[in-house]
Amino acid sequence: MPLAVKSLIILTLLCLGLAALVQWRASARESAVEAQYPPSGQFIDVEGTKIHLKVSGQGPDIVLIHGASGSLRDFTFDLAQRLETRYRVIAVDRPGLGRSERPPGYGGVWNIAAEPPALQAQLLQRATDQLGVKNPIVVGHSYGGAIALAWALERPEDTAALVLLAAASNPWEGELGWLYQINSTRLGSAIVIPLITAFTPHAVIENTLSEIFAPQVPPPDYMAHFGADMTLRRATLRANAQQVNALKPYVTEMSKRYDTLTLPVESLHGTLDTIVPLTTHATPLARQISGAVLTQMEGIGHMPHHADPQAAVAAIERAATRAGLR
């Protein structure tokens, strides 16, 4: 056998062995973190797609929708407990994140299609319908703010109010970071994402979380409760990258319909938010929706409901009053 052929065979075997090692390590890491963070709520079947949500409290309905790379655990750390004495709180995992599944036609290594905000809203609506949710206040953080807006556009007559926390609502200049772009491709899905899952050090996760909270810092015990390593699962990384990378054209089209919304809208947005900038999103949104109230939070970054949770509760109370629920 020629030397070149032998070398090619050896190289192929080494590549296959390395790929197998990466997938094994990624699977082992996923299994460990999923055992550490089992489902904290219940599953609702929506035509074969399991949506994970957690219900607590009594009173008017509130639906909490988390942002990119998140899960309902972001809300159950603090805000849900502050609300459940006066409301029935339904914290949801968005499709493909936390413990919720992606609907048919989405997901997998090679399928890079992303669920539109309207489809995500419809899935969450159908799930909460099964709980008897009627006329809810819908709270959305960051990417979840886009889903909250889509929720209201889908059901304007059955949504009491919106409370938007650092919400992504309008198109922005330029493109997203290179990692989002790569991970939303087939090559990134197949090769880069397993490497991230297998080998990203925990310290990198902590640093990333600190950047999301900046200039504030994560509350004590937030990391342990949230389970940031859950966001590094391969399926979660794929869903998050694809959804975020595809968001811009959807909010561009959605923004043309915001003026049809007549429900109460309360928006909280930090002046130092560099992830979803105030002037790109919240400022124009306050003009696009008649009667929308924007509260600018001086010196606050991208996590207003953690930086000042009482301000978030106050915004929800104002929304409830304006909607006639109080």
VMD Tcl script that draws the C-alpha trace (Angstrom):
set ca {
  {0.00 0.00 0.00}
  {1.45 3.39 -0.99}
  {2.65 5.59 1.86}
  {0.24 8.38 0.88}
  {-2.73 6.03 1.17}
  {-1.55 4.74 4.56}
  {-1.12 8.31 5.80}
  {-4.61 9.21 4.61}
  {-6.11 6.21 6.39}
  {-4.27 7.02 9.62}
  {-5.35 10.66 9.42}
  {-8.96 9.64 8.80}
  {-8.93 7.28 11.79}
  {-7.42 9.97 13.99}
  {-10.10 12.45 12.94}
  {-12.86 9.92 13.58}
  {-11.38 9.09 16.96}
  {-11.14 12.75 17.90}
  {-14.74 13.35 16.80}
  {-15.90 10.37 18.87}
  {-13.99 11.70 21.89}
  {-15.58 15.14 21.55}
  {-19.09 13.69 21.28}
  {-18.50 11.34 24.23}
  {-17.21 14.16 26.42}
  {-20.09 16.41 25.38}
  {-22.63 13.69 26.18}
  {-21.04 13.02 29.56}
  {-21.09 16.70 30.46}
  {-24.73 17.03 29.39}
  {-25.77 14.01 31.43}
  {-24.04 15.35 34.53}
  {-25.62 18.81 34.37}
  {-29.09 17.45 33.55}
  {-28.87 15.21 36.62}
  {-27.87 18.24 38.69}
  {-30.75 20.36 37.32}
  {-33.81 18.15 36.80}
  {-37.07 19.70 35.55}
  {-38.46 22.01 38.20}
  {-41.99 22.29 36.82}
  {-44.37 20.32 34.61}
  {-44.59 19.42 30.95}
  {-47.48 20.36 28.68}
  {-47.83 18.48 25.40}
  {-48.62 20.77 22.47}
  {-49.33 18.50 19.52}
  {-46.26 16.39 20.27}
  {-43.98 19.21 21.46}
  {-43.31 19.21 25.20}
  {-43.26 22.65 26.78}
  {-41.81 22.92 30.28}
  {-43.30 25.49 32.66}
  {-43.66 26.13 36.36}
  {-46.83 27.39 38.02}
  {-47.03 29.04 41.44}
  {-49.31 31.39 43.34}
  {-52.89 32.52 42.88}
  {-54.53 35.55 41.31}
  {-54.51 37.15 37.86}
  {-52.33 35.26 35.40}
  {-48.76 36.35 34.63}
  {-46.60 34.60 32.03}
  {-42.83 35.07 32.38}
  {-40.74 34.57 29.20}
  {-36.95 34.42 29.52}
  {-34.31 35.68 27.13}
  {-31.57 34.17 24.98}
  {-29.41 31.46 26.54}
  {-31.89 31.41 29.41}
  {-34.55 29.34 31.08}
  {-37.40 29.83 33.53}
  {-34.82 29.51 36.29}
  {-33.82 33.11 35.63}
  {-37.24 34.14 36.94}
  {-37.65 31.52 39.67}
  {-34.47 32.77 41.33}
  {-36.27 35.84 42.69}
  {-38.99 37.58 40.68}
  {-41.52 34.73 40.64}
  {-41.52 34.53 44.44}
  {-42.16 38.27 44.69}
  {-45.23 37.91 42.47}
  {-46.83 34.65 43.56}
  {-48.53 36.15 46.63}
  {-50.71 38.29 44.31}
  {-50.70 36.46 40.97}
  {-50.74 33.03 39.41}
  {-47.25 32.97 37.93}
  {-46.46 30.79 34.92}
  {-42.74 30.80 34.13}
  {-42.04 29.08 30.80}
  {-39.06 27.60 29.01}
  {-39.01 28.81 25.42}
  {-38.88 26.15 22.66}
  {-35.46 24.53 22.52}
  {-34.22 26.11 25.76}
  {-34.39 24.97 29.35}
  {-36.40 21.76 29.27}
  {-38.77 22.63 26.41}
  {-38.58 20.83 23.09}
  {-38.43 22.36 19.64}
  {-41.42 21.78 17.36}
  {-41.29 19.39 14.37}
  {-39.18 20.74 11.54}
  {-36.68 22.43 13.84}
  {-33.58 21.15 15.58}
  {-31.05 18.45 14.80}
  {-27.43 18.74 13.71}
  {-28.07 19.72 10.10}
  {-31.40 21.54 10.31}
  {-30.56 25.21 10.90}
  {-34.10 26.59 10.60}
  {-35.12 28.91 13.46}
  {-38.57 29.19 15.00}
  {-40.10 32.63 14.28}
  {-41.21 34.61 17.35}
  {-44.84 34.14 16.30}
  {-44.46 30.35 16.30}
  {-42.78 30.39 19.71}
  {-45.58 32.57 21.06}
  {-48.21 30.22 19.60}
  {-46.60 27.18 21.25}
  {-46.47 28.92 24.62}
  {-50.04 30.13 24.22}
  {-51.29 26.63 23.47}
  {-49.42 25.30 26.47}
  {-50.85 27.90 28.83}
  {-54.31 27.44 27.30}
  {-54.25 23.96 28.80}
  {-53.79 25.55 32.22}
  {-56.83 27.76 31.70}
  {-54.78 30.94 31.36}
  {-56.97 33.86 30.31}
  {-56.05 37.46 29.55}
  {-52.55 37.27 31.10}
  {-49.99 39.93 31.78}
  {-47.03 38.79 29.67}
  {-43.55 39.65 30.92}
  {-40.62 39.24 28.55}
  {-36.90 39.77 29.14}
  {-34.46 40.48 26.29}
  {-35.23 38.01 23.46}
  {-38.28 37.03 25.50}
  {-39.51 40.59 25.02}
  {-39.78 39.91 21.28}
  {-41.82 36.80 22.09}
  {-44.04 38.81 24.43}
  {-44.69 41.32 21.65}
  {-45.42 38.48 19.24}
  {-47.81 37.04 21.86}
  {-49.75 40.31 21.96}
  {-49.80 40.59 18.17}
  {-51.13 37.04 17.93}
  {-53.83 37.56 20.60}
  {-54.45 41.26 21.04}
  {-57.90 40.68 22.55}
  {-56.70 38.10 25.06}
  {-53.58 39.77 26.46}
  {-54.12 42.06 29.44}
  {-50.79 43.90 29.30}
  {-47.11 43.62 28.47}
  {-44.18 44.26 30.77}
  {-40.94 44.40 28.81}
  {-37.58 44.05 30.57}
  {-34.62 45.11 28.41}
  {-36.68 43.80 25.51}
  {-35.40 43.24 21.99}
  {-38.07 44.91 19.88}
  {-36.57 46.69 16.87}
  {-33.97 46.09 14.14}
  {-30.39 47.05 14.87}
  {-27.41 48.15 12.82}
  {-24.77 45.61 11.84}
  {-24.54 41.91 12.55}
  {-24.33 39.78 15.66}
  {-21.07 38.38 17.03}
  {-19.12 35.88 14.97}
  {-19.90 32.97 17.30}
  {-23.66 33.40 16.81}
  {-23.14 33.46 13.06}
  {-20.92 30.38 12.99}
  {-23.04 28.33 15.38}
  {-26.17 28.95 13.32}
  {-24.57 27.32 10.25}
  {-24.47 23.59 9.50}
  {-20.69 23.52 9.92}
  {-20.88 25.25 13.27}
  {-23.74 23.02 14.38}
  {-21.83 19.86 13.55}
  {-18.30 20.78 14.61}
  {-18.02 23.95 16.69}
  {-20.95 23.40 19.05}
  {-19.83 19.93 20.25}
  {-16.38 21.38 20.94}
  {-17.93 24.18 23.02}
  {-20.05 21.71 24.96}
  {-17.15 19.35 25.58}
  {-14.37 21.72 26.54}
  {-15.63 25.15 27.68}
  {-14.26 25.74 31.20}
  {-16.68 26.72 33.93}
  {-14.71 29.93 34.46}
  {-15.60 31.04 30.93}
  {-19.29 30.54 31.73}
  {-18.95 32.65 34.89}
  {-17.18 35.41 32.94}
  {-19.88 35.40 30.27}
  {-22.58 35.67 32.91}
  {-20.75 38.57 34.54}
  {-20.66 40.35 31.18}
  {-24.43 39.89 30.80}
  {-25.04 41.47 34.23}
  {-22.52 44.31 33.81}
  {-22.12 46.88 35.21}
  {-23.96 45.07 38.01}
  {-22.84 41.65 39.26}
  {-24.87 38.44 39.51}
  {-26.67 38.10 42.86}
  {-25.20 35.65 45.37}
  {-26.22 32.06 44.59}
  {-27.63 33.04 41.18}
  {-25.14 30.87 39.31}
  {-25.96 27.82 41.41}
  {-29.72 28.30 40.97}
  {-29.68 29.19 37.28}
  {-27.47 26.31 36.16}
  {-25.54 28.13 33.47}
  {-23.91 24.88 32.30}
  {-27.36 23.83 31.04}
  {-26.99 26.45 28.31}
  {-23.95 24.57 26.93}
  {-25.90 21.48 25.90}
  {-25.55 20.92 22.17}
  {-29.25 21.13 21.35}
  {-29.60 24.27 23.46}
  {-26.62 25.97 21.82}
  {-28.04 25.18 18.38}
  {-31.51 26.47 19.21}
  {-30.20 29.63 20.84}
  {-27.77 30.51 18.04}
  {-30.30 29.87 15.30}
  {-33.10 31.80 17.00}
  {-30.97 34.81 17.90}
  {-29.25 34.97 14.52}
  {-32.63 34.91 12.74}
  {-34.37 37.47 14.98}
  {-33.58 40.71 13.13}
  {-35.83 40.24 10.07}
  {-38.69 39.10 12.29}
  {-38.59 42.15 14.58}
  {-38.24 44.33 11.50}
  {-41.59 43.03 10.25}
  {-43.17 42.95 13.71}
  {-42.25 46.58 14.34}
  {-44.51 47.62 11.45}
  {-47.50 46.31 13.43}
  {-46.73 47.66 16.89}
  {-49.00 50.63 16.30}
  {-51.97 48.23 16.20}
  {-51.46 47.33 19.87}
  {-53.73 49.15 22.29}
  {-53.06 47.22 25.49}
  {-51.08 48.67 28.44}
  {-47.32 48.36 27.96}
  {-44.72 49.01 30.65}
  {-41.09 48.95 29.58}
  {-38.05 48.89 31.89}
  {-34.68 49.43 30.26}
  {-31.26 50.20 31.67}
  {-29.35 53.18 30.32}
  {-26.11 51.16 30.36}
  {-27.50 48.11 28.54}
  {-24.95 47.30 25.82}
  {-26.53 43.97 24.81}
  {-29.96 45.34 23.86}
  {-29.31 49.10 23.76}
  {-32.01 51.41 25.07}
  {-31.93 53.85 22.14}
  {-32.18 51.07 19.55}
  {-35.07 49.20 21.14}
  {-37.01 50.75 24.02}
  {-36.89 54.37 22.87}
  {-38.49 53.77 19.45}
  {-40.91 51.22 20.94}
  {-42.29 53.90 23.27}
  {-43.22 55.89 20.18}
  {-44.54 52.92 18.22}
  {-47.12 51.81 20.81}
  {-49.57 54.49 21.87}
  {-49.61 54.84 25.65}
  {-46.51 52.69 26.21}
  {-44.65 53.81 29.34}
  {-40.85 53.63 29.27}
  {-38.95 53.72 32.56}
  {-35.26 54.41 31.98}
  {-33.17 52.89 34.76}
  {-30.06 54.99 35.26}
  {-26.82 53.06 35.56}
  {-28.50 49.68 35.01}
  {-27.37 47.09 32.47}
  {-29.15 44.20 30.79}
  {-30.70 42.53 33.85}
  {-33.08 45.14 35.34}
  {-35.24 42.57 37.15}
  {-32.18 41.49 39.14}
  {-30.61 44.92 39.53}
  {-33.86 46.33 40.94}
  {-36.47 43.58 41.32}
  {-38.88 45.89 43.13}
  {-38.93 48.16 40.08}
  {-39.99 45.17 38.00}
  {-42.74 44.33 40.49}
  {-43.89 47.96 40.46}
  {-44.07 47.93 36.65}
  {-46.18 44.76 36.78}
  {-48.48 46.34 39.37}
  {-48.91 49.41 37.16}
  {-49.69 47.19 34.19}
  {-52.25 45.23 36.23}
  {-53.93 48.42 37.36}
  {-54.01 49.87 33.86}
  {-55.47 46.58 32.57}
  {-58.21 46.65 35.18}
  {-56.93 43.60 37.02}
  {-56.46 45.57 40.25}
}
mol new
graphics top color blue
foreach p $ca { graphics top sphere $p radius 0.5 }
foreach p [lrange $ca 0 end-1] q [lrange $ca 1 end] { graphics top cylinder $p $q radius 0.2 }
display resetview
